[in-house]
Amino acid sequence: MKNLIWTAVFFLLAAFQNSSASDELDDKEVLSKRGNGTVSQLAFAARIDRIPANIRLETIRDPNRLRDIIKNLLLLSQLAADAREAGFDTTPVVKERMRLAADSELADAWIQHYVDSQPEADYEALAFESYQLNKQEMFTNLSIDVSHILISTKEHQPDEALALAESLQIQLFEDPSKFDDLVMSHSEDPSAKTNFGKFKGVERGRMVKAFENAAFALRPGEISDLVKSEYGYHLIRLDARHAPMQMQFEEVKPQLLDSARKKHDARNRRAYLETLTSVGVEMTEDQLQEMIKRQFGKEVLGTEVEDAKSE
């Protein structure tokens, strides 16, 4: 992967410096063409290398995201080809912008290479230390086990669905023990055939709002009034409520290891940047004023500055 970073950087530098690079590509090096735009295999590798490593594989396995990346690369190549054909890439400011862009890519790739090449820390020890210091804050979320019966408004006219739901509600009012049987005989939730209408360990945010509000307001064993959602009418029974519990180290270890790695990389990155930024800046007042005059005109500086310089 580190070698890919460098090939990506060299490609980008070459792309800025060589306007005819696409004309020299062998067919096997070309990934895609559209109009006067060409995307090479190496250009694609360079673009993919900019995606964070933890989501890179997921990205290229997604056909839609992959297609969007290639389409965007083609559009950039077409725009750049038009710019070169018009000679726009030879204007001084644009040439400098291209150089700055190349410097930015090189700097990003270099600092990532630097961080990746630093010695690894004992991440497990760091993760365990973090757990010991913060375990009082590491609890599971409140969750519930629920069962429900759904009468679908997609399967029935609204009035018909409401009447059927109300008839089931009356039966449950007379005999709550019928709930499980009514799930199997009347629920129109497709999942009822496999889960028997039961959902276990459900946390807030996992259900539609109306269903969630009603379910979390129940006491264990209690059956709700009719609850209307976008799917139809629900009758909900709360089967169990699970209070938050302190999580064991093994349960949170993957997240803590990931956090330890990121913090270690961030420390290395910060330390390296500090060695660069701690060096004094060399710039005279004359150089600063010259820059301002070039960009905004000397009138921006004011007559007081010009008079002071003439004395």
C-alpha positions as CSV (number, residue, x, y, z in Angstrom):
1,M,0.0,0.0,0.0
2,K,2.9,2.4,0.8
3,N,4.3,1.8,-2.8
4,L,0.8,2.6,-4.2
5,I,1.0,6.0,-2.4
6,W,4.2,6.9,-4.1
7,T,3.1,5.7,-7.6
8,A,0.0,7.8,-7.1
9,V,2.0,10.8,-6.3
10,F,4.4,10.4,-9.2
11,F,1.4,10.0,-11.5
12,L,-0.1,13.2,-10.3
13,L,3.1,15.1,-10.7
14,A,3.5,13.7,-14.2
15,A,-0.1,14.6,-15.1
16,F,0.6,18.2,-14.3
17,Q,3.9,18.3,-16.2
18,N,3.0,16.3,-19.3
19,S,0.0,17.4,-21.3
20,S,0.2,14.5,-23.8
21,A,0.5,11.7,-21.2
22,S,-2.9,10.2,-22.2
23,D,-1.8,9.9,-25.8
24,E,1.2,7.7,-24.9
25,L,-0.8,5.1,-22.9
26,D,-0.9,1.5,-24.1
27,D,-4.4,0.0,-24.4
28,K,-3.7,-2.2,-21.4
29,E,-3.0,0.9,-19.3
30,V,-6.3,2.6,-20.2
31,L,-9.2,2.0,-17.9
32,S,-11.9,4.2,-19.5
33,K,-12.4,6.8,-22.2
34,R,-15.0,9.4,-23.0
35,G,-14.6,12.0,-25.6
36,N,-11.2,13.5,-25.2
37,G,-10.9,12.2,-21.6
38,T,-8.9,9.2,-20.6
39,V,-8.6,7.5,-17.2
40,S,-5.6,5.2,-16.9
41,Q,-5.3,2.3,-14.5
42,L,-2.7,4.3,-12.6
43,A,-5.0,7.3,-12.3
44,F,-7.7,5.1,-10.9
45,A,-5.2,3.7,-8.4
46,A,-4.2,7.2,-7.4
47,R,-7.8,8.2,-6.8
48,I,-8.6,5.1,-4.8
49,D,-5.5,5.6,-2.7
50,R,-7.0,8.9,-1.5
51,I,-9.9,7.0,0.1
52,P,-9.3,6.2,3.9
53,A,-8.0,2.7,4.2
54,N,-10.7,1.5,6.5
55,I,-13.5,2.1,3.9
56,R,-11.4,1.6,0.7
57,L,-12.4,-2.0,0.0
58,E,-16.0,-1.3,0.9
59,T,-16.0,1.6,-1.6
60,I,-14.6,-0.3,-4.6
61,R,-17.0,-3.2,-3.9
62,D,-20.0,-0.8,-4.3
63,P,-20.8,-0.7,-8.1
64,N,-22.6,2.7,-7.8
65,R,-19.8,4.4,-5.9
66,L,-17.2,2.8,-8.2
67,R,-19.1,4.1,-11.3
68,D,-19.3,7.6,-9.8
69,I,-15.6,7.7,-9.2
70,I,-14.8,6.7,-12.8
71,K,-17.3,9.2,-14.2
72,N,-15.8,12.0,-12.1
73,L,-12.3,11.1,-13.2
74,L,-13.4,11.1,-16.8
75,L,-15.0,14.5,-16.4
76,L,-11.8,15.9,-14.8
77,S,-9.8,14.5,-17.7
78,Q,-12.1,16.0,-20.3
79,L,-12.0,19.4,-18.6
80,A,-8.2,19.3,-18.3
81,A,-7.9,18.2,-22.0
82,D,-10.0,21.2,-23.1
83,A,-7.9,23.5,-20.9
84,R,-4.7,22.2,-22.5
85,E,-6.1,22.5,-26.0
86,A,-6.9,26.2,-25.3
87,G,-3.4,26.7,-23.8
88,F,-4.9,27.6,-20.5
89,D,-2.4,25.4,-18.7
90,T,0.5,27.7,-19.8
91,T,-0.7,30.8,-18.1
92,P,1.6,31.7,-15.1
93,V,-1.1,31.7,-12.4
94,V,-2.6,28.5,-13.5
95,K,0.8,26.8,-13.8
96,E,1.5,27.8,-10.2
97,R,-1.9,26.5,-9.1
98,M,-1.1,23.2,-10.7
99,R,2.3,23.2,-8.9
100,L,0.5,23.9,-5.6
101,A,-2.0,21.1,-6.2
102,A,0.9,18.7,-6.9
103,D,2.7,19.9,-3.7
104,S,-0.5,19.3,-1.7
105,E,-0.9,15.8,-3.0
106,L,2.8,15.0,-2.3
107,A,2.6,16.5,1.2
108,D,-0.5,14.5,2.0
109,A,1.0,11.3,0.7
110,W,4.3,11.9,2.5
111,I,2.9,12.6,5.9
112,Q,0.7,9.5,5.7
113,H,3.8,7.5,4.7
114,Y,5.7,9.0,7.6
115,V,3.0,8.1,10.1
116,D,2.6,4.6,8.7
117,S,6.4,4.0,9.0
118,Q,6.6,4.9,12.7
119,P,7.0,2.0,15.2
120,E,3.7,0.7,16.5
121,A,2.7,1.0,20.1
122,D,1.3,-1.7,22.4
123,Y,-2.2,-1.0,21.3
124,E,-3.8,-3.6,23.5
125,A,-2.1,-2.2,26.6
126,L,-3.3,1.3,25.7
127,A,-6.8,0.0,25.1
128,F,-6.9,-1.7,28.4
129,E,-5.6,1.4,30.2
130,S,-8.3,3.4,28.5
131,Y,-10.9,0.9,29.6
132,Q,-9.7,1.0,33.2
133,L,-9.8,4.8,33.3
134,N,-13.2,5.1,31.6
135,K,-15.1,1.9,32.3
136,Q,-17.6,3.7,34.5
137,E,-18.9,5.4,31.3
138,M,-19.0,2.2,29.2
139,F,-22.5,0.8,29.6
140,T,-24.9,-0.9,27.2
141,N,-27.9,1.0,26.1
142,L,-31.3,0.4,27.6
143,S,-33.0,-2.2,25.4
144,I,-36.3,-4.1,25.3
145,D,-37.8,-7.4,24.0
146,V,-41.1,-6.9,22.3
147,S,-43.7,-8.9,20.4
148,H,-46.2,-7.3,18.0
149,I,-49.1,-8.0,15.7
150,L,-49.4,-5.9,12.6
151,I,-52.5,-5.4,10.5
152,S,-51.2,-3.9,7.3
153,T,-52.9,-0.9,5.6
154,K,-51.3,-2.1,2.4
155,E,-53.2,-5.4,2.6
156,H,-56.5,-3.8,3.6
157,Q,-58.5,-0.6,3.1
158,P,-57.9,1.8,6.1
159,D,-61.3,1.2,7.6
160,E,-61.1,-2.5,7.2
161,A,-57.6,-2.6,8.8
162,L,-58.7,-0.5,11.7
163,A,-61.8,-2.7,12.3
164,L,-59.7,-5.9,12.2
165,A,-57.1,-4.5,14.6
166,E,-59.8,-3.4,17.0
167,S,-61.4,-6.9,17.0
168,L,-57.9,-8.3,17.9
169,Q,-57.6,-5.7,20.6
170,I,-60.9,-6.8,22.2
171,Q,-59.8,-10.4,22.2
172,L,-56.6,-9.6,23.9
173,F,-58.4,-7.4,26.5
174,E,-60.5,-10.5,27.3
175,D,-57.6,-12.9,27.2
176,P,-54.0,-11.6,27.0
177,S,-52.7,-15.1,26.8
178,K,-53.9,-15.3,23.2
179,F,-51.3,-12.9,22.0
180,D,-48.8,-15.4,20.6
181,D,-51.5,-17.4,18.8
182,L,-52.9,-14.2,17.3
183,V,-49.5,-13.3,16.0
184,M,-49.3,-16.5,14.0
185,S,-52.9,-16.4,12.8
186,H,-53.3,-12.7,12.0
187,S,-50.0,-10.7,11.9
188,E,-49.2,-9.4,8.5
189,D,-45.6,-8.6,9.3
190,P,-43.6,-10.8,6.8
191,S,-41.0,-11.5,9.5
192,A,-43.6,-13.1,11.8
193,K,-43.2,-16.4,10.0
194,T,-39.6,-16.7,11.2
195,N,-39.4,-14.6,14.4
196,F,-43.0,-15.2,15.6
197,G,-43.4,-11.5,16.0
198,K,-40.6,-11.2,18.6
199,F,-37.8,-8.6,18.5
200,K,-35.1,-8.9,21.2
201,G,-32.6,-6.4,22.5
202,V,-34.1,-3.5,20.6
203,E,-32.6,-0.1,21.4
204,R,-34.0,3.3,20.8
205,G,-33.6,4.5,17.2
206,R,-34.1,1.1,15.7
207,M,-37.9,1.3,15.2
208,V,-40.3,3.7,13.6
209,K,-41.0,6.5,16.1
210,A,-44.6,5.7,16.9
211,F,-43.8,2.1,17.6
212,E,-40.8,3.0,19.6
213,N,-42.5,5.5,21.8
214,A,-45.3,3.1,22.6
215,A,-43.1,0.1,23.2
216,F,-40.7,1.9,25.6
217,A,-43.6,3.3,27.6
218,L,-45.0,-0.2,28.4
219,R,-44.4,-2.2,31.6
220,P,-43.2,-5.9,31.1
221,G,-46.2,-8.0,30.1
222,E,-48.3,-5.0,29.2
223,I,-50.1,-4.8,25.8
224,S,-50.4,-1.4,24.1
225,D,-53.4,0.3,22.7
226,L,-53.5,0.4,18.9
227,V,-50.5,2.1,17.5
228,K,-50.7,3.6,13.9
229,S,-47.5,3.7,11.8
230,E,-46.8,3.9,8.1
231,Y,-47.1,0.1,8.0
232,G,-50.5,-0.1,9.6
233,Y,-51.9,-0.9,13.0
234,H,-49.7,-2.5,15.7
235,L,-50.6,-4.2,19.0
236,I,-47.4,-4.4,21.0
237,R,-46.5,-6.4,24.1
238,L,-43.4,-5.6,26.2
239,D,-41.7,-8.9,27.0
240,A,-38.7,-7.7,28.9
241,R,-36.7,-4.5,29.7
242,H,-32.9,-4.7,29.9
243,A,-31.3,-2.0,32.1
244,P,-27.9,-0.6,31.0
245,M,-25.0,-2.8,32.2
246,Q,-21.3,-2.1,32.4
247,M,-19.5,-3.6,29.4
248,Q,-16.6,-5.9,29.9
249,F,-13.2,-5.1,28.2
250,E,-13.6,-7.8,25.6
251,E,-16.9,-6.2,24.5
252,V,-15.4,-2.8,23.8
253,K,-11.9,-4.0,22.9
254,P,-12.2,-3.6,19.1
255,Q,-13.3,0.0,19.4
256,L,-10.7,0.8,22.0
257,L,-7.9,-0.8,19.8
258,D,-9.0,1.4,16.9
259,S,-9.1,4.5,19.1
260,A,-5.6,3.7,20.4
261,R,-4.2,3.3,16.9
262,K,-5.8,6.6,15.8
263,K,-4.5,8.5,18.8
264,H,-1.0,7.0,18.3
265,D,-1.0,8.1,14.7
266,A,-2.3,11.5,15.6
267,R,0.5,12.0,18.1
268,N,3.2,11.0,15.6
269,R,1.6,13.3,13.0
270,R,1.4,16.2,15.4
271,A,5.0,15.7,16.7
272,Y,6.4,15.7,13.1
273,L,4.4,18.8,12.1
274,E,5.6,20.6,15.2
275,T,9.2,20.0,14.2
276,L,8.5,21.8,10.9
277,T,6.3,24.7,12.3
278,S,8.7,25.4,15.2
279,V,11.3,26.8,12.8
280,G,11.1,30.6,12.4
281,V,9.4,32.1,9.4
282,E,11.7,34.2,7.2
283,M,9.8,37.1,5.6
284,T,10.6,40.8,5.6
285,E,8.1,43.6,5.7
286,D,9.1,44.6,2.2
287,Q,8.3,41.1,0.9
288,L,4.9,41.2,2.6
289,Q,4.1,44.7,1.2
290,E,5.2,43.6,-2.3
291,M,2.9,40.6,-2.2
292,I,0.0,42.9,-1.1
293,K,0.7,45.4,-3.9
294,R,0.8,42.6,-6.5
295,Q,-2.5,41.0,-5.4
296,F,-4.5,44.0,-4.4
297,G,-2.8,47.2,-5.7
298,K,-0.6,49.5,-3.8
299,E,-3.5,51.8,-2.8
300,V,-4.5,49.1,-0.3
301,L,-1.4,49.8,1.7
302,G,-2.3,53.5,2.2
303,T,-0.3,56.6,1.7
304,E,1.1,56.5,5.2
305,V,3.2,53.4,4.4
306,E,4.5,54.9,1.2
307,D,5.4,58.2,2.9
308,A,7.2,56.3,5.7
309,K,9.3,54.3,3.2
310,S,10.3,57.5,1.3
311,E,11.7,59.2,4.4
